[in-house]
Amino acid sequence: MPEIRAGPRRNRILMERIRPAELNRLRGRHLLSTLTVALVAAVGLVACTSSNAATSSDGGRRLSVVAYSVAKPAYDALQKGFASTTGGSGVTWRSSYGASGDQSRAVQHGQPADYVAFSLEPDLTRLVPKFVASSWNSGPTKGLVSESVVVIAVRKGNPKKITGWDDLTKSGVKIVTPDPGSSGSAKWNILAAYTHVLARGGTDAEAEAYLKKFYANVVSKPDSGSKATQTFLNGTGDVLISYENEAIAARQKGQALDYIVPEESILIENPAAVTVTAPQAAKDFLTYVESADGQKVLASKGFRPVLAGTPIPTVAGANDPAKPFPTVAKLVTVADLGGWAAINKKYFDETTGLVPRIEADAQ
């Protein structure tokens, strides 16, 4: 059955389709019959949106994955790897990828999901406890399945001679970075740009002044990290602010770009969890993703493993495939900034946040 969202709005639409003129012609049993059909249809639509709809008739062997866009290459590979395990035998997939915030809100409003993976923690905790158990981060990796860092991608050959953050505010440099209203990648990018000033010993006032200059050079804000990459590859801008793994994935696909790992960046931490209605196969998949085998797959797609001791393979597309994950000299963490509650209040709150204010001034 096609995926259809139901709810009060859908019910209202069904009722609005019974035009006033038609209502005037309907009488007694005819009107009652028509309204009954509409109500039954609405109830049927609600049933179709059950979070377990994808697995209710197949013994839990068809799993729904809802994830952020730039993780798709890694999850395609993880699903293939999982198929060779006992727990993954016979599992099929229904996958949805998009901007992290949008994907989280979709699950919140009824998108079927057995396994969810997001760019940042608040997109997962939004689903706790109704859709994801409060114990989601109690394991050895604290609910994280991968890490990355923010990098600066440039045109092949680096014609603008970009070497780091300072070059991005120069006259004539055009920046592509996603929209923080929908994209988790965007939030990481902005935090990296802001905190690089702090990492050098600068003040909040100096970091804010830098971010204003940064935004003055932003020419495009697509709604997800993968769309930002495609926008850049289509010819917009001189610089793309992105995940390290996204830049590597683009090069693995043969795309012509270079990337710089700046001396100052932020540690990107990507959470994942199963939903409260997930079958055992989804739990087995999460276990696989967190295992050494799963972490090695993630590394092959440009993600930094969260499991200590994971053998790092040769990573095609990396600046140095044999040593794909260079140490960042000054790496800021979410913990350094007081956690996501403090970060969202200070930087991203729609009413009082620094970033919405700077974005509005830059328009």
C-alpha positions as CSV (number, residue, x, y, z in Angstrom):
1,M,0.0,0.0,0.0
2,P,1.4,3.5,-0.8
3,E,2.7,5.4,2.1
4,I,0.1,8.0,3.1
5,R,0.1,10.2,6.2
6,A,-3.2,10.6,8.0
7,G,-4.4,12.7,10.9
8,P,-6.8,15.6,11.6
9,R,-5.7,17.5,8.5
10,R,-6.3,14.5,6.2
11,N,-9.7,13.9,7.8
12,R,-10.6,17.6,7.2
13,I,-9.6,17.3,3.6
14,L,-11.8,14.2,3.2
15,M,-14.7,16.1,4.6
16,E,-14.0,19.2,2.5
17,R,-14.3,17.1,-0.6
18,I,-18.0,16.8,0.1
19,R,-19.0,20.1,-1.3
20,P,-21.8,22.2,0.2
21,A,-23.9,21.9,-3.0
22,E,-23.6,18.1,-2.8
23,L,-24.5,18.1,0.9
24,N,-27.7,20.0,0.0
25,R,-28.7,17.2,-2.4
26,L,-27.9,14.4,0.0
27,R,-30.6,13.4,2.5
28,G,-30.9,11.0,5.4
29,R,-29.3,7.6,4.7
30,H,-27.4,8.9,1.7
31,L,-25.6,11.6,3.8
32,L,-25.0,9.1,6.6
33,S,-23.6,6.6,4.1
34,T,-21.2,9.2,2.5
35,L,-19.9,10.3,5.9
36,T,-19.4,6.7,7.0
37,V,-17.3,6.0,3.9
38,A,-15.1,9.0,4.6
39,L,-14.6,8.1,8.2
40,V,-13.7,4.5,7.4
41,A,-11.2,5.7,4.8
42,A,-9.6,8.0,7.3
43,V,-9.3,5.2,9.9
44,G,-7.8,3.0,7.3
45,L,-5.2,5.6,6.5
46,V,-4.2,5.9,10.1
47,A,-3.7,2.1,10.3
48,C,-1.4,2.3,7.3
49,T,0.9,4.7,9.1
50,S,1.6,2.4,12.1
51,S,5.3,2.6,12.9
52,N,5.4,-1.2,12.4
53,A,3.6,-1.2,9.0
54,A,6.7,-2.3,7.2
55,T,7.2,-5.4,9.3
56,S,3.8,-6.5,10.4
57,S,3.2,-9.1,7.6
58,D,6.7,-10.4,6.9
59,G,8.0,-11.7,10.2
60,G,10.1,-8.6,10.9
61,R,12.4,-9.3,7.9
62,R,11.7,-6.0,6.1
63,L,13.2,-3.1,7.9
64,S,12.5,0.6,7.5
65,V,15.5,2.8,7.9
66,V,15.1,6.6,8.2
67,A,18.4,8.5,8.1
68,Y,20.2,11.7,7.2
69,S,21.2,12.2,3.6
70,V,25.0,12.0,3.6
71,A,24.9,8.7,5.4
72,K,23.4,6.9,2.4
73,P,26.5,5.5,0.8
74,A,27.6,4.1,4.2
75,Y,24.2,2.5,4.9
76,D,24.0,1.0,1.4
77,A,27.3,-0.8,2.2
78,L,26.3,-1.7,5.8
79,Q,23.1,-3.3,4.5
80,K,25.1,-5.4,2.1
81,G,27.5,-6.4,4.9
82,F,24.7,-7.2,7.3
83,A,23.1,-9.6,4.7
84,S,26.1,-11.9,5.1
85,T,25.5,-12.3,8.8
86,T,23.1,-14.8,10.5
87,G,21.0,-11.9,11.8
88,G,20.8,-10.3,8.3
89,S,19.8,-13.3,6.3
90,G,16.7,-12.6,4.3
91,V,16.3,-9.0,5.5
92,T,15.0,-6.5,2.9
93,W,15.0,-2.7,3.3
94,R,12.8,0.3,2.8
95,S,15.1,3.3,3.2
96,S,14.4,7.0,3.5
97,Y,17.2,9.7,3.3
98,G,16.9,13.5,3.7
99,A,17.9,16.4,5.9
100,S,18.5,15.2,9.4
101,G,16.0,17.5,11.1
102,D,13.3,16.9,8.5
103,Q,13.8,13.1,8.8
104,S,13.5,13.3,12.6
105,R,10.3,15.3,12.4
106,A,8.9,12.9,9.8
107,V,9.3,10.0,12.2
108,Q,7.7,12.1,15.0
109,H,4.7,12.6,12.8
110,G,4.2,9.0,11.7
111,Q,6.9,8.0,9.2
112,P,7.4,4.2,9.6
113,A,10.9,3.5,11.1
114,D,12.6,0.5,12.7
115,Y,16.1,2.0,12.7
116,V,16.9,5.8,12.7
117,A,20.2,7.5,12.2
118,F,20.7,11.3,12.4
119,S,23.4,13.9,12.0
120,L,23.2,15.1,15.6
121,E,21.8,14.1,18.9
122,P,18.8,16.5,19.3
123,D,17.2,15.0,16.2
124,L,17.3,11.6,17.9
125,T,16.3,12.8,21.4
126,R,13.2,14.5,19.9
127,L,11.9,10.9,19.5
128,V,12.5,9.8,23.1
129,P,10.6,8.2,24.7
130,K,7.5,7.8,22.4
131,F,9.4,6.3,19.5
132,V,12.9,5.6,20.9
133,A,13.6,4.2,24.3
134,S,15.3,6.5,26.9
135,S,18.1,3.9,27.2
136,W,19.2,4.5,23.6
137,N,22.6,5.9,24.6
138,S,23.4,3.5,27.4
139,G,25.7,1.2,25.4
140,P,29.5,1.3,25.2
141,T,29.5,3.9,22.3
142,K,26.8,6.0,24.1
143,G,24.4,5.7,21.1
144,L,26.9,7.0,18.6
145,V,27.8,5.0,15.5
146,S,30.2,7.2,13.6
147,E,32.2,10.4,13.8
148,S,33.6,12.9,11.3
149,V,35.0,16.5,11.1
150,V,34.0,19.6,9.2
151,V,36.2,20.2,6.1
152,I,36.4,22.8,3.4
153,A,35.8,21.4,-0.1
154,V,37.1,23.4,-3.1
155,R,37.2,23.2,-6.9
156,K,39.7,20.7,-8.3
157,G,43.2,22.3,-8.1
158,N,42.0,24.8,-5.5
159,P,41.9,27.9,-7.9
160,K,41.0,30.2,-5.0
161,K,44.0,29.0,-3.0
162,I,42.0,28.3,0.1
163,T,44.1,27.1,3.0
164,G,41.7,27.5,6.0
165,W,38.9,29.4,7.6
166,D,40.5,32.9,7.2
167,D,40.4,32.6,3.4
168,L,36.6,32.1,3.4
169,T,35.8,35.7,4.4
170,K,37.9,37.2,1.6
171,S,36.2,39.3,-1.1
172,G,34.9,37.2,-4.0
173,V,34.8,33.8,-2.2
174,K,31.4,32.2,-2.6
175,I,30.3,29.7,0.0
176,V,27.8,26.8,-0.2
177,T,26.6,25.4,3.1
178,P,23.2,23.9,4.0
179,D,20.3,25.5,5.9
180,P,20.5,25.0,9.7
181,G,16.7,25.0,9.8
182,S,16.6,21.6,8.3
183,S,20.1,20.2,8.1
184,G,22.2,18.8,10.9
185,S,25.3,19.2,8.6
186,A,24.6,22.9,8.6
187,K,24.7,23.2,12.4
188,W,28.1,21.4,12.5
189,N,29.5,23.6,9.8
190,I,28.4,26.8,11.5
191,L,29.7,25.6,14.9
192,A,33.1,24.8,13.2
193,A,33.3,28.2,11.6
194,Y,32.4,30.0,14.9
195,T,34.5,28.0,17.3
196,H,37.7,28.0,15.1
197,V,38.1,31.6,16.5
198,L,37.7,30.4,20.0
199,A,40.1,27.6,19.4
200,R,42.7,30.2,18.6
201,G,42.1,32.0,21.8
202,G,39.6,34.5,20.4
203,T,36.6,35.9,22.1
204,D,32.9,35.3,21.5
205,A,32.6,38.8,20.0
206,E,35.5,38.1,17.6
207,A,33.8,34.8,16.7
208,E,30.5,36.5,16.0
209,A,32.3,39.1,13.9
210,Y,33.9,36.3,11.9
211,L,30.5,34.5,11.4
212,K,29.0,37.7,10.0
213,K,31.7,38.0,7.4
214,F,31.3,34.2,6.7
215,Y,27.6,34.6,6.1
216,A,28.1,37.6,3.8
217,N,29.9,35.2,1.4
218,V,27.2,32.5,1.6
219,V,25.5,32.2,-1.8
220,S,23.4,29.0,-1.4
221,K,21.8,27.2,1.6
222,P,20.3,23.9,0.3
223,D,18.1,22.0,2.7
224,S,20.5,19.0,3.3
225,G,24.2,18.2,3.2
226,S,23.9,16.0,0.1
227,K,21.9,18.6,-1.7
228,A,24.6,21.2,-0.8
229,T,27.2,18.9,-2.3
230,Q,25.2,18.5,-5.5
231,T,24.6,22.2,-5.7
232,F,28.4,22.8,-5.5
233,L,29.1,20.1,-8.0
234,N,26.6,21.7,-10.4
235,G,28.7,24.8,-10.4
236,T,27.5,27.1,-7.6
237,G,30.1,28.6,-5.4
238,D,33.9,28.4,-4.8
239,V,33.8,26.6,-1.5
240,L,31.6,23.9,0.1
241,I,31.5,23.4,3.9
242,S,30.9,19.8,4.5
243,Y,31.6,16.6,6.4
244,E,34.9,14.9,5.7
245,N,33.0,11.7,4.8
246,E,30.9,13.6,2.3
247,A,33.9,15.0,0.5
248,I,35.5,11.5,0.5
249,A,32.2,9.9,-0.8
250,A,32.0,12.5,-3.6
251,R,35.6,11.7,-4.7
252,Q,34.8,7.9,-4.5
253,K,32.1,8.6,-7.1
254,G,34.6,10.3,-9.4
255,Q,33.5,13.9,-8.6
256,A,36.1,16.6,-9.2
257,L,36.8,18.4,-5.9
258,D,39.5,18.7,-3.4
259,Y,39.1,19.2,0.3
260,I,41.1,20.7,3.2
261,V,41.0,19.5,6.8
262,P,41.5,22.8,8.6
263,E,43.7,23.1,11.7
264,E,40.6,23.9,13.7
265,S,37.4,21.9,13.4
266,I,34.6,20.3,15.4
267,L,34.0,16.6,16.2
268,I,30.9,15.5,14.4
269,E,29.1,12.8,16.4
270,N,26.3,10.8,14.7
271,P,23.7,8.9,16.7
272,A,21.5,5.9,15.8
273,A,18.9,3.8,17.5
274,V,16.1,1.3,17.0
275,T,12.6,2.3,17.6
276,V,10.4,0.9,20.4
277,T,8.4,-1.2,17.9
278,A,11.4,-2.5,16.0
279,P,11.8,-6.3,15.4
280,Q,14.8,-8.3,16.4
281,A,16.4,-7.9,13.0
282,A,16.6,-4.1,13.5
283,K,18.4,-4.7,16.8
284,D,20.7,-7.1,15.2
285,F,21.5,-4.5,12.5
286,L,22.4,-1.9,15.1
287,T,24.6,-4.4,16.8
288,Y,26.3,-5.0,13.5
289,V,26.8,-1.3,12.8
290,E,28.5,-0.9,16.2
291,S,30.7,-3.9,15.7
292,A,34.3,-3.9,14.4
293,D,33.0,-5.2,11.0
294,G,30.3,-2.5,10.8
295,Q,32.8,0.2,11.9
296,K,35.2,-0.9,9.2
297,V,32.5,-0.5,6.6
298,L,31.8,3.0,7.9
299,A,35.5,3.8,7.7
300,S,35.7,2.7,4.1
301,K,33.0,5.3,3.3
302,G,35.0,8.1,5.0
303,F,33.5,8.0,8.6
304,R,35.8,8.0,11.6
305,P,35.0,4.9,13.7
306,V,33.7,5.3,17.3
307,L,34.9,1.8,18.3
308,A,38.4,2.0,19.6
309,G,40.8,-0.4,17.8
310,T,38.8,-0.6,14.6
311,P,41.2,-1.5,11.8
312,I,41.3,1.4,9.3
313,P,41.2,0.2,5.7
314,T,42.6,2.0,2.8
315,V,40.0,4.6,2.0
316,A,39.6,5.6,-1.6
317,G,38.9,9.3,-2.1
318,A,40.7,10.4,1.0
319,N,43.6,12.9,0.6
320,D,45.9,10.1,1.9
321,P,44.0,6.8,1.4
322,A,46.5,4.9,3.6
323,K,46.1,7.5,6.4
324,P,42.6,8.8,5.7
325,F,41.8,10.5,9.0
326,P,44.5,13.0,10.0
327,T,44.6,14.4,13.5
328,V,43.0,17.8,13.8
329,A,45.3,20.2,15.7
330,K,42.4,21.9,17.6
331,L,39.2,19.8,17.7
332,V,36.3,21.3,19.6
333,T,33.6,18.9,20.9
334,V,29.9,19.3,21.8
335,A,30.9,18.8,25.5
336,D,33.3,21.7,25.2
337,L,30.4,23.9,24.3
338,G,28.2,22.8,27.2
339,G,26.0,20.2,25.4
340,W,23.3,20.4,22.8
341,A,20.7,22.2,25.0
342,A,23.1,25.1,25.6
343,I,24.3,25.1,22.0
344,N,20.8,25.2,20.5
345,K,19.7,28.0,22.9
346,K,22.8,30.1,22.2
347,Y,23.2,29.6,18.5
348,F,20.1,28.2,16.9
349,D,17.0,29.3,18.8
350,E,14.6,30.9,16.3
351,T,13.8,33.8,18.6
352,T,17.1,34.5,20.5
353,G,19.7,32.5,18.7
354,L,22.9,34.1,17.2
355,V,22.7,32.3,13.9
356,P,19.1,33.2,12.9
357,R,19.9,36.8,13.7
358,I,23.1,36.8,11.6
359,E,21.2,35.1,8.7
360,A,18.5,37.7,8.8
361,D,21.0,40.5,8.7
362,A,22.8,38.9,5.8
363,Q,19.7,38.8,3.6
